[in-house]
Amino acid sequence: MKQKITFLFLLLMSCSGLVFGQTMVDDFESGSGGLVANLGGITTAVVANPNPSGINTTANCLEVKRTDTQWWVIAGVNVTPDLAISDTETKYLSMMVHFPAQPDLGIRFDAQDDVSNGAKSVRPLNVYTTPNKWQELVFEIKDEQTATAFTHGTLFRLSIHPDMGYENDPVGKVLDAAGTKAGYIDQIQIL
């Protein structure tokens, strides 16, 4: 009996990599190769991790800063290779974030190619609650916030709204238009 339980455990563990596989979109360790055109008043740069502790001890991450007050500023990250997702699959995007306060983050998954930005935003399933510390946020990959599936067939890029400023506490934008406050994003993965 013990051998059967051990075999079953090993079988389940070996299959879990297939069922719960992860695809790294960008960990920013090799520079800014995955960054694509930003939109609106935002700057992005790959920088040294400002707090290499806790759940994110990597060397580098993506820094985002505002240069304008637009809510919709977008940081573009390419998905390479493009990822085919059927409308019967449920996939998630996980990323580490580090902000000075709770940001109102969103991602557009509905871009039709590597250069367009998409139109509809999806917010994370969980809320950032640890200012000035790394926290993992998880987004369901779908057409828009109220959708139940991803029907576009292929995920080409991520258009990240790092600081929309509507559904956060305190209300308002976390990053200032002068670019003196920064937010950080790292370890972007598809689950």
C-alpha positions as CSV (number, residue, x, y, z in Angstrom):
1,M,0.0,0.0,0.0
2,K,2.8,2.4,0.9
3,Q,4.4,1.8,-2.5
4,K,1.1,2.6,-4.3
5,I,0.7,5.9,-2.3
6,T,4.3,6.8,-3.0
7,F,3.9,6.1,-6.7
8,L,0.7,8.1,-6.9
9,F,2.4,11.0,-5.1
10,L,5.3,10.9,-7.6
11,L,3.0,10.7,-10.5
12,L,1.0,13.7,-9.4
13,M,4.1,15.7,-8.7
14,S,5.5,15.0,-12.2
15,C,2.2,15.9,-13.8
16,S,1.8,19.1,-11.9
17,G,4.5,20.7,-14.0
18,L,2.3,20.0,-17.1
19,V,-1.0,21.1,-15.5
20,F,0.4,24.1,-13.6
21,G,3.2,25.1,-16.0
22,Q,4.5,28.7,-16.0
23,T,5.8,30.8,-18.8
24,M,8.1,33.7,-17.9
25,V,7.1,36.7,-20.0
26,D,9.9,39.0,-18.5
27,D,12.1,38.9,-15.4
28,F,14.1,42.0,-16.6
29,E,17.4,40.2,-15.7
30,S,18.7,40.5,-19.2
31,G,17.9,44.2,-19.8
32,S,14.9,45.8,-21.6
33,G,14.6,43.5,-24.6
34,G,10.9,42.8,-23.8
35,L,9.8,46.4,-23.5
36,V,7.8,47.9,-26.3
37,A,6.5,51.4,-26.9
38,N,5.0,53.2,-24.0
39,L,1.9,55.4,-24.4
40,G,1.0,58.6,-22.6
41,G,3.2,60.3,-20.0
42,I,5.2,57.4,-18.6
43,T,8.8,56.3,-18.5
44,T,10.1,52.8,-18.0
45,A,13.6,51.6,-17.4
46,V,15.2,48.4,-16.2
47,V,16.9,49.2,-12.9
48,A,18.5,47.5,-9.9
49,N,15.8,46.0,-7.6
50,P,15.2,48.7,-4.9
51,N,14.4,46.1,-2.2
52,P,15.9,42.6,-3.0
53,S,14.3,40.9,0.0
54,G,11.2,38.9,0.9
55,I,9.5,37.2,-2.1
56,N,11.6,39.0,-4.7
57,T,15.4,38.8,-4.4
58,T,16.2,39.3,-8.1
59,A,18.8,41.7,-9.2
60,N,16.8,43.8,-11.7
61,C,13.2,45.0,-12.2
62,L,11.1,47.4,-14.3
63,E,10.8,50.9,-12.9
64,V,7.7,53.0,-14.0
65,K,7.4,56.7,-13.5
66,R,4.8,59.3,-14.6
67,T,5.5,62.4,-16.6
68,D,1.8,63.4,-17.0
69,T,-1.5,63.1,-15.2
70,Q,-3.3,60.9,-17.8
71,W,-5.0,57.9,-16.0
72,W,-4.4,55.6,-19.0
73,V,-0.6,55.7,-19.3
74,I,0.7,52.3,-20.6
75,A,3.9,50.4,-20.2
76,G,4.2,47.9,-23.0
77,V,5.8,44.5,-22.5
78,N,6.1,42.0,-25.4
79,V,5.0,38.4,-25.0
80,T,7.7,36.4,-26.9
81,P,6.9,34.0,-28.3
82,D,3.2,35.0,-28.8
83,L,1.1,32.8,-26.7
84,A,-1.9,30.9,-28.2
85,I,-4.8,30.7,-25.7
86,S,-8.1,29.0,-26.5
87,D,-11.4,30.5,-25.2
88,T,-11.8,27.2,-23.2
89,E,-8.6,27.7,-21.2
90,T,-8.3,29.8,-18.1
91,K,-4.9,31.3,-17.7
92,Y,-3.5,33.8,-15.2
93,L,-0.8,36.4,-15.2
94,S,1.3,36.8,-12.1
95,M,3.7,39.7,-11.4
96,M,5.6,41.1,-8.5
97,V,4.9,44.8,-7.7
98,H,6.5,47.3,-5.3
99,F,4.9,50.7,-4.9
100,P,4.9,53.4,-2.2
101,A,1.2,53.0,-1.7
102,Q,-1.7,50.9,-3.1
103,P,-1.8,51.5,-6.9
104,D,-4.8,50.9,-9.2
105,L,-3.2,48.5,-11.7
106,G,-4.7,47.2,-14.8
107,I,-3.6,45.2,-17.9
108,R,-4.9,45.1,-21.4
109,F,-4.6,41.6,-22.8
110,D,-6.7,42.3,-26.0
111,A,-4.0,43.7,-28.3
112,Q,-4.4,42.4,-31.9
113,D,-0.6,42.4,-32.6
114,D,2.7,43.3,-31.0
115,V,2.3,47.1,-31.6
116,S,-1.3,47.9,-30.8
117,N,-2.4,48.5,-27.1
118,G,-5.7,46.8,-26.9
119,A,-8.8,48.6,-25.5
120,K,-10.2,46.9,-22.3
121,S,-8.4,46.7,-18.9
122,V,-8.5,43.9,-16.4
123,R,-7.7,44.5,-12.7
124,P,-6.0,42.0,-10.4
125,L,-7.8,39.4,-8.4
126,N,-6.0,40.5,-5.3
127,V,-5.2,44.0,-3.9
128,Y,-1.7,45.4,-3.2
129,T,-1.5,45.7,0.6
130,T,2.2,46.0,1.4
131,P,3.6,49.5,0.6
132,N,7.3,49.5,-0.1
133,K,7.5,45.7,-0.2
134,W,7.2,43.2,-3.0
135,Q,3.8,41.5,-3.4
136,E,2.5,39.1,-6.0
137,L,-0.6,40.2,-7.9
138,V,-2.6,37.9,-10.1
139,F,-4.7,38.8,-13.1
140,E,-7.1,36.5,-15.0
141,I,-6.3,36.7,-18.7
142,K,-9.6,37.6,-20.3
143,D,-11.0,40.1,-22.8
144,E,-12.0,42.7,-20.2
145,Q,-13.0,43.0,-16.5
146,T,-16.5,41.7,-17.0
147,A,-15.7,39.0,-19.5
148,T,-15.5,35.3,-18.7
149,A,-12.9,34.2,-21.2
150,F,-10.1,35.3,-23.5
151,T,-11.5,35.1,-27.0
152,H,-8.7,36.8,-29.0
153,G,-6.8,33.5,-29.6
154,T,-3.3,34.9,-29.2
155,L,-1.7,37.0,-26.4
156,F,0.8,39.3,-28.2
157,R,1.7,41.9,-25.6
158,L,0.8,43.3,-22.2
159,S,-0.3,46.9,-22.0
160,I,0.1,47.7,-18.3
161,H,-1.6,50.6,-16.6
162,P,0.6,50.9,-13.5
163,D,-1.4,53.7,-11.8
164,M,-5.0,54.4,-13.0
165,G,-6.0,56.1,-9.7
166,Y,-9.6,55.1,-9.3
167,E,-9.9,51.9,-7.4
168,N,-7.2,52.3,-4.8
169,D,-6.9,53.5,-1.2
170,P,-6.2,56.3,-0.8
171,V,-8.0,57.3,-4.0
172,G,-5.8,59.1,-6.5
173,K,-2.7,58.4,-8.4
174,V,0.3,57.0,-6.5
175,L,2.9,58.2,-8.9
176,D,3.3,61.9,-9.3
177,A,3.5,63.7,-12.7
178,A,6.9,65.1,-11.8
179,G,8.4,61.6,-11.9
180,T,9.7,61.8,-8.3
181,K,7.9,58.6,-7.2
182,A,8.4,55.3,-8.8
183,G,6.7,51.9,-8.9
184,Y,8.4,48.6,-9.7
185,I,7.2,45.5,-11.6
186,D,9.1,42.2,-11.9
187,Q,8.7,38.5,-12.5
188,I,5.9,38.6,-15.1
189,Q,4.6,35.1,-15.7
190,I,1.7,33.3,-17.3
191,L,0.3,30.6,-15.1
